[in-house]
């Protein structure tokens, strides 16, 4: 398993934000020729650092019950090459590890084994600032931190105390020589904090700006806001204004979560902005909430030159329910052949949802003319 990370303190040159350039829409490609048809096209070269990012990883009660019966093996079985093959894999862990009894919506508590599985399958960093992190109160977030640290799992977005906050927010990593800063925050939490510590990063400019300032000097500054309106397929004005402010203050890439559906993708200056990747794995039933984007970022390292971020690459992913492809849940690429489906109607649902979302708002190419 890859473990090429070292935590350190390092800074970023602030970008100058230009007018947002939204990609032009194009007709959805034929399903059989969806780009990228073969993920092998994106295999990193020796001089390229690759990052793989997925959206909301949920722990609804039906999900944990299925795992109790069948284990977790199928959850990301069809994405293992993407996750393990990336130099850095990042996932949004949208549940606290608050212990038994395991509960789902509206107040989550996921099994410790779930987080361990995600690490074992290749996820390197967990984003933990989200509206559900305080679902079980201060005791729940404290236990979440204890479990992650005892298991040696890397996280950002929350902190046990002031010292941990300095180390984790922003999270500063060296990945094959590339200095990466990761900042994660949430618009709010479903229950308020009962004390100053443990801390959750909230979407307040006065709190975010010091993190962006500490990130100066990094080669790549990634910002992950938990924001937006649930189930809305387009970003709103508040998201765009915050994204613009983030880029003006040093963000190189902005990748959002929380709406549980795919939202549009654009650029602010040279910075890619993905307003929402959607769900990676959940028990939600709405078809839009079962389709997500997986994001691949690639940074070219050249001798005597500054690291260069390539165009973002996207792959559509579909969350299948128990019995549809596997006995349990499975996140699968939409290019998975129909022959894998035990329930053919679900393959039809996937195709129609993909085409609708693509035609509605999405950019899936490797240049900005798409």
PyMOL commands that set and color helices and strands:
alter all, ss='L'
color gray80, all
select helices_A, chain A and resi 31-33+39-42+61-70+77-85+112-121+137-150+162-168+205-214+237-248+287-290+338-340+344-361
alter helices_A, ss='H'
color red, helices_A
select strands_A, chain A and resi 5-7+20-22+48-57+88-93+125-127+154-156+158-159+171-175+178-186+199-200+220-226+253-255+265-268+271-274+279-281+291-300+308-309+313-320+330-333
alter strands_A, ss='S'
color yellow, strands_A
deselect
rebuild
show_as cartoon
